[in-house]
Structures are given as structure tokens and as C-alpha cells.
Amino acid sequence: MRSVVRLLCLCVLSAFFVLYGNSQQVTGIIRGTVYDPSGATIYSATVTVTQLETGFTRAATSGAQGEFTLLELPIGHYRVQVDAGGFQKFQQEGR
């Protein structure tokens, strides 16, 4: 009986540490709105971010109000590039 209680306690502690360990992931979000020079929002622009340290890349397309969100990005420095038909490519790095 004592060994069963120990085993049960070990299982509960193991589950706790597994759940706690997964909650310690460190990620970030880049969220914004794409505008043209006159201040109008741009629909369907492609926003690409590249982590400078690793080359990790993720992309999103701006919505009806020009909004975009890139989730679960590893912490680091990024280059942000925006491409939209009829507009000059925009690129910003490290800010």
C-alpha cells in the first residue's frame, strides 16, 4: 500500500512538472496595421518577418482593415518586410 501511494505521488508530481515546464515557453507577438502614404489601410499585403539570429521566417496577410498578427515568435531581433501590389516594398530591421 505504501508503494502505491508513493507511485501515485510521483505520477502527480511528474504531471505537475511537465505542465509547468511547458508554460515557460518564451515567445512574442508582432501586431500592426499596414497603411499607404495617404493613411489609407492596405488590404491583402504580405507581411514577412525574419529573425536575424536564426533566419526563422513567418508571414501573414493583412486583413480588410490592414491589420496583421504574427503569433508565437521566438524572442530575438527581426526584419519586417511588407509587400503589396502597386506599392514599393517596405523593410525595417531591428527596431
C-alpha positions in Angstrom: 0.0 0.0 0.0 2.8 2.4 0.8 4.5 1.8 -2.6 1.1 2.6 -4.3 0.9 5.9 -2.5 4.5 6.7 -3.4 3.8 5.8 -7.1 0.7 8.0 -7.1 2.6 10.9 -5.6 5.4 10.5 -8.1 2.8 10.5 -11.0 1.1 13.6 -9.7 4.4 15.5 -9.3 5.6 14.4 -12.7 2.4 15.7 -14.3 2.8 19.0 -12.5 6.4 19.5 -13.7 5.5 18.6 -17.3 2.6 21.1 -17.3 4.7 23.7 -15.5 7.7 23.2 -17.8 5.5 23.7 -20.9 4.2 27.0 -19.6 7.7 28.5 -19.6 8.0 29.0 -23.3 9.2 32.5 -24.2 7.6 33.9 -27.4 6.5 37.2 -28.7 3.9 38.8 -31.0 4.3 41.3 -33.8 0.9 43.0 -34.5 0.3 46.1 -36.7 -1.6 47.8 -39.4 -0.4 48.4 -43.0 -1.0 51.9 -44.3 -0.2 53.7 -47.6 1.4 57.2 -47.6 -2.1 58.9 -47.5 -3.0 57.0 -44.3 -5.5 54.5 -46.0 -5.2 50.9 -44.9 -3.9 48.3 -47.3 -5.8 45.0 -47.7 -4.0 41.8 -48.6 -0.4 43.0 -48.1 2.1 40.3 -47.3 4.0 40.9 -44.0 7.1 38.7 -43.6 9.3 38.7 -40.5 12.7 37.1 -40.4 14.6 36.5 -37.1 18.1 37.9 -37.7 19.9 35.5 -35.4 18.5 32.3 -36.9 16.8 33.0 -40.2 13.4 31.8 -38.8 10.7 33.3 -41.1 6.9 33.7 -40.7 4.4 35.5 -42.9 0.9 36.9 -42.6 -1.6 38.7 -44.9 -3.2 41.9 -43.8 -7.0 41.8 -43.3 -9.8 44.1 -44.5 -8.6 47.0 -42.2 -4.9 46.4 -43.0 -4.4 44.6 -39.7 -2.0 41.6 -39.2 -0.8 39.5 -36.3 2.2 37.1 -36.1 2.0 34.9 -33.1 4.5 32.7 -31.1 7.6 34.3 -32.5 10.9 33.2 -30.8 12.4 36.2 -28.9 15.0 38.0 -30.9 15.7 40.7 -33.4 13.6 40.8 -36.6 13.5 42.2 -40.1 9.9 43.2 -41.1 9.1 43.3 -44.8 5.8 44.4 -46.3 4.9 43.7 -50.0 1.7 45.0 -51.6 0.8 45.2 -55.2 1.3 48.7 -56.6 3.5 49.8 -53.7 7.2 50.0 -53.1 8.4 47.2 -50.8 8.9 48.4 -47.2 11.6 46.9 -44.9 12.6 47.7 -41.3 15.2 45.9 -39.2 16.0 45.7 -35.5 13.5 48.3 -34.1 
